[in-house]
Amino acid sequence: MRRTTIAAGIFLGLAAFIQPALSQSDGWVTLLDSSKMGDWDRVADANWEMKDGALVADKLAGKDPAYLVSKTSYKDFQIRAEFWTDEAANSGIFIRCANPKVIGANTCYEVNIFDKRPDPSYGTGAIVDFAKVNPMPKAAGKWNTYEITAKGPKLTVILNGEKTADIEDSKFADGPIALQYGSGVVKFRKVQIKPL
């Protein structure tokens, strides 16, 4: 009986110690994870579905790129996103979108995922039309992690621990974020955001 009581006390003590790391009290909000797609508005449509622990798309319903748009607008924030693409993929994470119904590089900052972009200077790791990347890192065929920070006019992009973009620009001040499907196979395993 005494051993059971001691073991229970140790377990409760460990649970109390571990619990804060598992909660979202550190400010991170999970928009999607390996078990749920989350709640998004759609602009155009792709065949998004949960499959093998990731949100996957490999086909457009029409001819225009498709977007999952957050229902909340954000001004200053950090994003952590885990993604996988094949070589033919055209995707990206759009931030501070000025119009949640019209998503594109001219209405948002586009953090690109596009290994075969004709102009690679704005390919994977770049912020299209704002921050070039050279040499362009390749993301296809493996799981990658983007860490995107927007604080005032300062925008920073880190791909797999390497900084790929670091600029100051004030064209877009706030707005929702959006995940793009343009072509190929695109998977998102986790997307989290932390307002700053």
Secondary structure per residue as TSV (DSSP state, phi and psi in degrees):
chain	resnum	aa	ss	phi	psi
A	1	M	-	360.0	-44.9
A	2	R	H	-62.4	-41.0
A	3	R	H	-61.8	-41.4
A	4	T	H	-62.2	-42.3
A	5	T	H	-64.4	-43.8
A	6	I	H	-63.9	-44.9
A	7	A	H	-61.4	-40.9
A	8	A	H	-64.9	-39.7
A	9	G	H	-63.6	-43.0
A	10	I	H	-62.8	-44.9
A	11	F	H	-59.9	-46.6
A	12	L	H	-64.4	-37.2
A	13	G	H	-64.1	-44.4
A	14	L	H	-65.1	-41.2
A	15	A	H	-61.7	-41.4
A	16	A	H	-65.7	-34.1
A	17	F	H	-72.8	-40.4
A	18	I	H	-79.0	-33.5
A	19	Q	H	-50.5	-45.6
A	20	P	H	-58.5	-32.4
A	21	A	H	-69.0	-25.4
A	22	L	H	-92.1	-14.7
A	23	S	S	-87.2	177.3
A	24	Q	S	-105.1	25.0
A	25	S	T	-69.9	-12.7
A	26	D	T	-80.8	3.3
A	27	G	S	99.4	-11.7
A	28	W	-	-76.5	135.2
A	29	V	E	-114.3	125.8
A	30	T	E	-86.7	117.8
A	31	L	E	-88.1	-31.8
A	32	L	E	-155.3	152.8
A	33	D	-	-143.6	-168.2
A	34	S	S	-70.5	-9.5
A	35	S	S	-114.2	-17.2
A	36	K	-	-145.4	143.1
A	37	M	-	-72.3	-28.9
A	38	G	-	85.3	-177.8
A	39	D	-	-111.2	111.3
A	40	W	E	-130.8	151.9
A	41	D	E	-86.4	151.8
A	42	R	E	-112.6	136.5
A	43	V	E	-120.0	117.3
A	44	A	S	60.5	-172.2
A	45	D	-	-150.3	142.8
A	46	A	B	-128.4	171.4
A	47	N	-	-86.6	52.9
A	48	W	-	-57.7	132.8
A	49	E	E	-154.6	152.3
A	50	M	E	-80.0	126.8
A	51	K	E	-152.8	125.2
A	52	D	T	51.7	44.2
A	53	G	T	77.1	21.7
A	54	A	E	-151.2	156.7
A	55	L	E	-87.4	120.3
A	56	V	E	-123.1	142.9
A	57	A	E	-139.6	142.6
A	58	D	-	-142.7	11.9
A	59	K	-	-157.3	137.6
A	60	L	B	-86.0	149.3
A	61	A	S	-82.0	-22.3
A	62	G	S	-134.6	-151.8
A	63	K	S	-99.2	-17.5
A	64	D	S	-88.7	148.4
A	65	P	-	-55.7	149.9
A	66	A	E	-109.6	150.7
A	67	Y	E	-136.8	142.9
A	68	L	E	-103.9	120.8
A	69	V	E	-113.9	130.5
A	70	S	E	-63.9	147.6
A	71	K	S	-79.9	-13.6
A	72	T	S	-108.2	143.7
A	73	S	-	-92.6	148.9
A	74	Y	B	-132.3	144.9
A	75	K	S	-106.4	-69.2
A	76	D	S	-111.3	130.7
A	77	F	E	-166.7	168.4
A	78	Q	E	-121.9	144.3
A	79	I	E	-122.1	137.9
A	80	R	E	-120.0	122.5
A	81	A	E	-135.4	131.2
A	82	E	E	-104.7	126.7
A	83	F	E	-141.2	158.6
A	84	W	E	-138.1	137.7
A	85	T	E	-138.5	159.5
A	86	D	-	-90.8	179.3
A	87	E	T	-66.7	-25.7
A	88	A	T	-86.4	-0.6
A	89	A	-	-71.9	142.9
A	90	N	E	-126.8	112.5
A	91	S	E	-147.1	-173.3
A	92	G	E	169.8	169.8
A	93	I	E	-117.5	120.0
A	94	F	E	-100.6	134.5
A	95	I	E	-126.9	155.3
A	96	R	S	51.3	48.3
A	97	C	-	-69.7	125.8
A	98	A	S	-69.3	-32.0
A	99	N	-	-134.0	112.2
A	100	P	T	-65.6	-10.9
A	101	K	T	-97.1	-14.6
A	102	V	S	-128.5	100.3
A	103	I	-	-104.8	133.3
A	104	G	S	177.9	173.2
A	105	A	T	-67.3	-15.8
A	106	N	T	-94.8	-4.1
A	107	T	T	-122.8	-3.8
A	108	C	S	-148.4	168.1
A	109	Y	E	-84.5	126.3
A	110	E	E	-106.0	109.7
A	111	V	E	-86.4	107.9
A	112	N	E	-81.0	149.8
A	113	I	E	-133.1	93.5
A	114	F	-	-161.3	81.6
A	115	D	T	-62.0	-30.2
A	116	K	T	-105.4	26.7
A	117	R	-	-61.2	133.4
A	118	P	S	-54.4	-38.5
A	119	D	S	-105.6	96.2
A	120	P	G	-66.8	-13.6
A	121	S	G	-63.1	-23.2
A	122	Y	G	-115.1	29.7
A	123	G	S	-83.7	-151.0
A	124	T	T	-52.5	129.9
A	125	G	T	95.6	-14.1
A	126	A	S	-92.4	163.3
A	127	I	B	-105.9	109.1
A	128	V	T	-54.6	128.8
A	129	D	T	70.8	1.2
A	130	F	T	-125.1	-41.6
A	131	A	B	-138.6	110.5
A	132	K	-	-75.5	161.8
A	133	V	-	-128.7	134.3
A	134	N	S	-154.7	117.7
A	135	P	S	-77.4	154.9
A	136	M	-	-73.7	125.9
A	137	P	-	-73.4	153.3
A	138	K	-	-101.4	132.7
A	139	A	-	-108.6	-15.4
A	140	A	T	-63.4	143.0
A	141	G	T	81.1	10.7
A	142	K	S	-152.9	161.3
A	143	W	-	-77.7	135.8
A	144	N	E	-127.5	159.7
A	145	T	E	-127.4	124.0
A	146	Y	E	-97.3	137.1
A	147	E	E	-122.4	114.3
A	148	I	E	-117.8	127.5
A	149	T	E	-122.6	130.5
A	150	A	E	-125.8	114.6
A	151	K	E	-137.2	108.4
A	152	G	T	59.2	-135.6
A	153	P	T	-81.0	-6.1
A	154	K	E	-88.0	124.9
A	155	L	E	-122.2	129.2
A	156	T	E	-130.3	136.8
A	157	V	E	-123.7	129.1
A	158	I	E	-123.3	125.2
A	159	L	E	-113.8	118.3
A	160	N	T	50.6	42.0
A	161	G	T	85.7	-4.5
A	162	E	E	-111.1	128.5
A	163	K	E	-70.4	126.0
A	164	T	E	-113.6	-19.0
A	165	A	E	-150.3	139.4
A	166	D	E	-154.9	101.0
A	167	I	E	-136.0	169.3
A	168	E	E	-123.1	124.8
A	169	D	-	-157.6	144.7
A	170	S	-	-123.8	24.4
A	171	K	S	-64.1	-44.0
A	172	F	-	-116.9	122.3
A	173	A	-	-94.8	-34.3
A	174	D	-	-162.9	172.6
A	175	G	B	147.6	175.3
A	176	P	-	-70.2	169.4
A	177	I	-	-105.7	160.7
A	178	A	E	-144.4	143.7
A	179	L	E	-103.6	133.6
A	180	Q	E	-105.6	142.9
A	181	Y	E	-122.3	119.9
A	182	G	E	-115.4	-42.7
A	183	S	E	-167.5	171.0
A	184	G	S	72.5	-152.6
A	185	V	-	-113.7	127.1
A	186	V	E	-128.1	131.6
A	187	K	E	-131.1	137.2
A	188	F	E	-119.5	125.5
A	189	R	E	-98.5	-30.7
A	190	K	E	-157.6	137.0
A	191	V	E	-135.8	120.8
A	192	Q	E	-126.8	149.7
A	193	I	E	-135.4	143.9
A	194	K	E	-128.9	106.9
A	195	P	E	-61.7	140.6
A	196	L	-	-106.6	360.0
